[in-house]
Amino acid sequence: MHIRRILAAVIATAALAGLGLTGAATAAATAKGAPSVVSPSECRQGGGEPRIDLPGNPCVGGKYDGQEVD
């Protein structure tokens, strides 16, 4: 009975540690996300079209879709 409690505690600890590592990896990936402002050439290289005639000057389509074009 005592061994089962210890084993359950070890499994629970490992599961919580795994969740913590997953959260840290997600936060790091989000921090390295797409830039908030891209150049017209970056927009085109990413497969989009810079639309400086629209409000907010967005890149439409591609990798930088919705990002502001500067």
Steps between C-alpha positions, in 0.01 A plus 500: 500500500781739589679425172185583301480843664864572425458384141191716456686801639795441264269471198307814598824695545632387164174595330501848654865550406419402142220756486734768631757425230230508232380840622853640496559375146173655383589835659842497334350422160247780539773748594685413178184536287458705186614862518226758555621713208638364173647666193318481165768260370467273806123493446546396135769241584261349753237456229288804583413830337573830679180706500608845613174634356299326775464627860792379712714422193462119532683222325219293347556126472810288543725458801455858630123526444357786705837644602559870448712596198748781557 
